[in-house]
Each structure stands twice: as C-alpha cells, then as structure tokens.
Amino acid sequence: MDQPPFFGAGFGTAWNALFWVIRAIAIIAAAYFVYQAAIRRKRAALNIGPNWWVLFTLVGGVWTLLVYWLMEHSTLSVHRDSDAS
C-alpha cells in the first residue's frame, strides 16, 4: 500500500529515525540512572559493580533498568536498607 501523497516519500524514514534517536536517549538515560543508583549504594545488585550495570543496561536497554529496579528498589528486593535493627 502506497503512502498518501501529502506525506511525502521520506515521512516514514523521518519517523523511524526519530524513534531510534528517542530510544537511544532513553537507553543512555537509563544507564545513567542505574549507574547513579549503583554508586550510591554500598552493595549493588548481585554484587556487580556499577560499570557492569551500565554495560548491561546499554546492551539490554530499558528492560535491564526494570530488572535492576526489581532487584534493588522494589518490595521484591531481598536486601533492604532499613534504619531499624
């Protein structure tokens, strides 16, 4: 099916490029937030250093951010930082 003539030939290409740029920005932002959270904590998730978490996030994308959050900050986390002893 052809595109309508008022959109032009490059309309799909422009939206596709915009999608990938926004996705790359989101992945880099997720890696930054994972790194910041990992260096603030004394023990990162699974005792993996912050640099490794950045690498995993850049490769795995936003899904790795979800995994990190589930392991560190959610109520499903095994170890919680609490002031009460």
C-alpha positions in Angstrom: 0.0 0.0 0.0 1.4 3.3 -1.0 1.7 6.3 1.2 -0.7 9.2 0.8 0.9 11.9 -1.5 0.6 14.7 1.1 3.1 12.9 3.5 5.9 12.7 1.0 8.3 9.9 0.3 10.5 10.5 3.4 7.8 10.6 6.0 8.3 7.1 7.3 12.0 7.4 7.3 11.9 10.6 9.4 9.6 9.0 12.0 11.8 5.9 12.0 14.9 8.0 12.6 13.1 10.0 15.4 12.1 6.7 17.1 15.6 5.4 17.2 17.0 8.7 18.4 14.5 8.8 21.2 15.2 5.2 22.0 18.9 5.8 22.2 18.4 8.8 24.5 16.1 6.7 26.8 18.7 3.9 27.0 21.5 6.3 27.8 19.4 8.0 30.4 18.5 4.6 31.9 22.2 3.6 32.1 23.0 6.9 33.8 20.3 6.4 36.4 21.4 2.8 37.0 25.0 4.0 37.5 24.0 6.7 39.9 21.9 4.3 41.9 24.6 1.7 42.0 27.3 4.0 43.2 25.1 5.4 45.9 24.6 2.0 47.4 27.3 0.2 49.2 26.3 -3.1 47.6 25.0 -3.1 44.0 22.6 -5.8 42.9 24.1 -9.3 42.8 27.4 -7.7 43.9 28.1 -6.5 40.4 29.9 -3.2 40.1 28.2 0.0 38.6 30.3 -0.1 35.4 29.0 -3.6 34.6 25.4 -2.5 35.3 25.9 0.4 32.8 27.2 -2.1 30.2 24.2 -4.4 30.8 21.8 -1.5 30.5 23.3 -0.3 27.3 23.1 -3.8 25.8 19.8 -4.8 27.4 18.0 -1.4 27.1 15.2 -0.3 29.3 14.4 -3.9 30.3 17.6 -4.0 32.3 16.5 -0.9 34.2 13.4 -2.8 35.1 15.4 -5.8 36.3 17.7 -3.6 38.3 14.8 -1.7 39.9 13.1 -5.0 40.8 16.3 -6.3 42.5 17.2 -3.1 44.3 14.3 -0.8 45.0 11.1 -2.7 44.9 9.4 -4.6 47.7 10.5 -7.8 46.0 14.1 -6.9 46.9 15.7 -9.4 49.3 18.0 -6.9 51.0 16.6 -3.6 52.0 18.4 -0.7 53.6 16.5 0.0 56.8 17.4 2.0 59.8 15.6 -0.3 62.2 17.7 -3.1 63.5 
